[in-house]
């Protein structure tokens, strides 16, 4: 997949998310780039994101 293909896909996803009132932020875009480049699998990225939110919940005393 070329850089142009990756950016087109990110723009398409961002457009769809923006319609729903949830545009992508820079971190979201970088995460998508990593997946689309094959640097990390979707499942690995999903686990990283879930782990990050769990740590934040614990740090804030939500859990």
FENSUL-V431758 format. One record per helix or strand of 3 or more residues. SS is the DSSP state (H for helix, E for strand). FROM is the first residue (numbers start at 1). LEN is the number of residues. If there is no record, write none. Layout:
BEGIN
ss from len
SS FROM LEN
SS FROM LEN
END
This chain:
BEGIN
ss from len
H 3 17
H 26 11
H 42 18
END
